[in-house]
Amino acid sequence: MNIMKINFTPVVKTVAMIYAASMVAMTSPAMAASHDTSLEKVIAGSQRSAANKARDKYRHPEKTLEFFGLKPDMTVVEIWPGGGGWYQKILAPYLHNHGVYYSAGFDLSATKGFRLAANKKVAARIAKYPLLYGKTIVTELAPPKKVTIAPAGSADMVLSFRNFHDWQKAGTEEAVMKAIYRALKPGGVYGIVDHRSKTAKKGDGYVKPSYLIKVAQEAGLVLVAKSDINANPKDNHTHEKGVWTLPPTLAGKAADRDKMKAIGESDRLTYKFIKPVK
């Protein structure tokens, strides 16, 4: 089992530097979020940038997490939070005092590319703001070999945000779903948000809901609820460069960007699964 605190990695500062950073954090406005169990106040906290908050109208973090049933005393695993840590900046502070937060990131042995960059950013965030992120437990998800995202049967909740399409592209979706099932307690929740399209094509970033449900059920998970919290009927799912044509990436033609901005971010499914109690 490969579960570890982030402070073993080379990118983390020396003890003296961590101490200095903690002194800064103690005087920072962001400190308040780590002592507040109100999800609304954590989402409004100064640890989140204006750019992150601007996306709340598309990603609906409060309603989404409430739909999944998040509570401040839970053990929660977030899969692939990424270097930006959009949801990490909400989940880690919210769970800091009473819960447990696992950051199941990329392969910690990565030596180049976006995976290494993301791992470094997570490590730096934890070191700089220990009162917000200092209790984070870092694990790794690099299927098929590294799939222990948390101790077996320990998690009240596993969350993934716009990752399934990546696993599907890599052909690892079945291995990941099995890893999620193993990590969850009986009765535990798997909450997922991803780009939705019934006509999804390989490489366009969208997911067929029927296929997602099939893979989850084959791993032993049971779908118990769906929500249109993150739906966007303006998205017709057919774009020049797939889902990345839309905000925030805007990877398509410059002439089409205003049109894409008017559509907004992608149409997304929001599903809640559970691990059955046997």
C-alpha positions in Angstrom: 0.0 0.0 0.0 1.5 3.3 -1.1 0.0 6.0 1.2 2.1 8.8 2.4 2.1 12.4 3.6 3.3 14.8 1.0 6.1 16.2 3.1 8.4 13.3 2.0 8.8 14.7 -1.5 11.8 16.7 -2.7 9.7 19.7 -3.6 8.6 20.4 0.0 10.6 23.0 1.9 12.9 22.5 4.8 11.5 22.4 8.3 12.5 25.9 8.9 10.9 27.2 5.7 7.7 25.3 6.5 7.6 26.9 10.0 8.1 30.3 8.4 5.3 29.6 5.9 3.0 28.5 8.7 3.6 31.8 10.5 2.5 33.6 7.3 -0.5 31.4 7.0 -1.5 32.2 10.6 -1.8 35.9 9.7 -3.4 35.3 6.4 -7.1 35.9 5.7 -7.2 32.4 4.3 -6.7 31.0 7.8 -10.3 31.6 8.6 -11.5 28.9 6.2 -9.7 26.2 8.1 -11.7 26.9 11.3 -15.1 27.1 9.7 -17.3 24.1 9.0 -19.8 26.1 6.9 -19.4 24.9 3.3 -20.8 28.2 2.1 -18.1 30.2 3.9 -15.3 27.9 2.8 -16.4 28.4 -0.8 -16.4 32.1 -0.2 -13.0 32.0 1.5 -10.0 34.0 0.4 -8.0 30.9 -0.3 -10.0 30.7 -3.6 -9.0 33.1 -6.3 -11.4 35.4 -8.1 -10.8 33.3 -11.2 -11.9 30.1 -9.4 -14.9 31.8 -7.9 -15.9 33.1 -11.4 -16.4 29.5 -12.4 -18.9 28.7 -9.6 -21.8 29.6 -11.9 -20.8 26.7 -14.1 -19.5 24.2 -11.5 -21.9 24.9 -8.6 -19.7 23.6 -5.9 -22.0 24.1 -2.9 -25.0 22.4 -4.6 -22.9 19.7 -6.1 -21.2 18.7 -2.8 -24.5 18.9 -0.9 -26.1 16.6 -3.5 -23.3 14.1 -2.8 -23.9 14.4 0.9 -20.6 15.8 2.0 -20.2 16.4 5.8 -17.3 18.0 7.7 -16.4 14.8 9.6 -16.1 12.5 6.6 -13.1 10.7 5.2 -13.0 11.9 1.6 -10.8 11.0 -1.4 -10.6 13.4 -4.3 -9.1 11.8 -7.4 -6.7 13.8 -9.5 -7.2 17.2 -8.0 -4.6 18.6 -10.4 -2.2 21.4 -9.9 -4.9 24.1 -9.8 -6.7 22.2 -7.1 -10.1 23.8 -7.9 -12.0 21.5 -5.6 -9.1 20.8 -3.3 -9.2 24.4 -2.2 -12.7 23.7 -1.0 -12.5 20.2 0.3 -9.2 20.3 2.2 -10.1 23.4 4.3 -13.7 22.1 4.9 -12.5 18.7 6.2 -9.4 20.1 8.0 -10.7 20.2 11.5 -13.1 17.2 11.7 -12.6 15.0 8.7 -9.8 13.4 6.6 -8.9 14.5 3.1 -7.0 12.3 0.7 -5.5 13.9 -2.4 -5.2 11.0 -4.8 -3.0 12.6 -7.4 -0.7 11.6 -10.3 2.2 9.1 -10.1 4.6 10.5 -7.5 7.5 9.0 -9.5 6.7 11.2 -12.5 9.8 13.1 -13.6 8.5 15.3 -16.3 5.3 16.8 -17.9 2.0 17.9 -16.5 2.0 15.2 -13.9 5.2 16.3 -12.2 4.1 19.9 -12.4 0.7 19.1 -10.8 2.4 17.1 -8.0 4.8 20.0 -7.3 1.9 22.5 -7.1 0.0 20.4 -4.6 3.1 20.0 -2.5 3.9 23.7 -2.5 0.3 24.5 -1.6 0.4 22.2 1.5 3.8 23.6 2.6 2.8 27.2 2.2 -0.7 27.0 3.9 -0.5 24.2 6.5 -3.5 25.6 8.4 -5.6 25.0 5.3 -4.0 22.0 3.6 -1.5 20.6 6.2 -3.5 17.5 7.1 -3.8 16.4 3.5 -2.8 12.8 2.9 -1.3 12.4 -0.5 -1.8 9.1 -2.4 -1.4 8.3 -6.1 -3.5 6.9 -8.8 -1.5 5.6 -11.8 -3.3 2.5 -13.1 -2.9 -0.3 -13.5 0.0 -0.6 -11.0 -0.8 2.1 -8.5 -4.4 2.1 -7.5 -4.5 2.3 -3.7 -6.1 5.7 -3.3 -6.9 5.1 0.4 -6.9 2.1 2.7 -9.5 -0.5 1.8 -12.9 0.2 3.2 -11.8 3.5 4.8 -13.5 6.3 2.7 -17.0 7.7 3.4 -16.8 9.4 0.0 -14.7 9.3 -3.2 -15.1 12.2 -5.6 -13.9 12.7 -9.2 -14.5 15.8 -11.3 -14.1 15.5 -15.1 -11.7 12.6 -15.0 -13.6 9.6 -16.3 -13.1 10.7 -20.0 -9.3 10.6 -19.3 -9.5 7.1 -17.9 -11.6 5.9 -20.8 -9.2 7.4 -23.3 -6.3 5.5 -21.5 -8.4 2.3 -21.2 -8.0 2.3 -17.4 -11.6 3.1 -16.4 -12.4 -0.4 -15.2 -9.3 -0.5 -13.0 -10.1 3.0 -11.5 -13.7 2.0 -10.7 -12.5 -1.1 -8.9 -10.0 1.1 -6.9 -12.9 3.4 -5.9 -15.0 0.5 -4.8 -12.1 -0.9 -2.7 -11.5 2.4 -1.0 -15.1 3.0 0.0 -16.8 1.8 3.2 -19.9 -0.2 2.7 -22.6 2.5 2.2 -19.9 4.9 1.1 -20.6 7.4 -1.8 -18.9 7.8 -5.1 -19.7 11.2 -6.6 -18.8 12.0 -10.2 -19.1 15.0 -12.5 -18.1 14.7 -16.1 -18.8 16.1 -19.6 -22.0 14.4 -20.9 -23.1 13.4 -24.4 -25.1 10.5 -25.8 -23.0 10.9 -29.0 -19.6 11.0 -27.3 -16.7 10.2 -29.6 -13.2 9.0 -28.7 -11.0 11.9 -27.9 -13.7 14.6 -27.7 -13.7 14.7 -23.9 -17.4 13.7 -23.5 -18.7 10.6 -21.8 -21.7 8.5 -22.7 -23.8 8.2 -19.5 -24.9 4.7 -20.2 -21.3 3.5 -20.5 -20.2 5.3 -17.3 -23.1 3.6 -15.4 -22.2 0.2 -16.9 -18.5 0.4 -15.8 -19.5 1.6 -12.3 -22.0 -1.2 -11.9 -19.6 -3.8 -13.1 -17.2 -2.7 -10.4 -20.0 -3.2 -7.8 -21.3 0.3 -7.4 -25.0 1.2 -7.4 -26.4 4.4 -9.0 -28.8 6.0 -6.5 -29.3 9.5 -7.7 -28.8 11.8 -10.7 -28.8 15.6 -10.8 -28.9 18.3 -13.5 -27.1 20.8 -11.2 -24.3 21.0 -13.8 -26.3 20.6 -16.9 -26.0 23.1 -19.8 -28.6 22.8 -22.5 -26.8 25.4 -24.6 -24.0 22.8 -25.2 -24.8 20.8 -28.3 -21.8 18.5 -27.7 -20.4 19.0 -31.2 -17.4 21.3 -31.3 -14.2 21.7 -33.4 -11.9 20.5 -30.7 -14.3 18.6 -28.5 -15.1 19.9 -25.1 -12.0 21.9 -25.0 -13.5 24.3 -27.5 -15.7 25.6 -24.7 -14.5 27.7 -21.7 -12.3 27.7 -19.9 -9.9 26.3 -22.5 -11.3 27.9 -25.6 -9.0 25.8 -27.8 -11.0 26.4 -31.1 -10.8 29.2 -33.6 -10.2 32.7 -32.2 -13.2 33.9 -34.3 -15.5 31.5 -32.4 -14.5 32.4 -28.9 -17.3 34.8 -28.2 -19.8 32.2 -29.4 -18.2 29.6 -27.1 -18.3 32.0 -24.2 -22.0 32.6 -24.8 -22.5 28.8 -24.5 -20.5 28.6 -21.3 -18.8 25.5 -19.9 -19.8 22.0 -20.9 -23.0 20.1 -20.3 -22.2 17.8 -17.4 -23.7 14.8 -15.7 -23.7 14.6 -11.9 -24.2 11.1 -10.5 -24.2 9.6 -7.0 -23.3 6.0 -6.6 -22.9 3.9 -3.4 -21.0 0.8 -2.4 -23.8 -1.5 -1.2 -23.9 -2.7 2.4 -23.8 -6.5 2.3 
